């Protein structure tokens, strides 16, 4: 079960990499009648479900959670929801790469926390360390670190027009 869980945890990252590096191919694949951000959101939600199922398959759940669970998880999810609230679907799902005009946001957590959505996700994962073996949390976090690195080198000339 371990190798399948690891694959499930890592599955989204090649997809995100492809969309970031080759946004024109995604826009073309989606076709003119479909919003590439919305389609990306649907696929991403499905991949997130596979990630959660993968973690669940190797988890040992117990109650109550340790003392560190609630602050890490709640603050992590707050960051995720706040990013989505400020950027909306097009800003969260690579709209700038797909040729959309996404306004620059400076409200908290932007300008205070670098990559707040990834930080929030990592905090939420770390909150689950008492239930999920470390190597799976580490793999997922390394996927986020990889995407932070990829997205930090945004090349406007490769954006879809």
Secondary structure by P-SEA (a helix, b strand, c coil): caaaaaaaaacaaaaaaaaaacaaaaaaaacccccaaaaaaaaaaaaaaaaaaaaaaacccccccccaaaaaaaaaaaaaaaaaaaccccccccccccccccccccccccccccaaaaaaaaaaaaaacccccaaaaaaaaaaaaaaaaaaaacccccccc
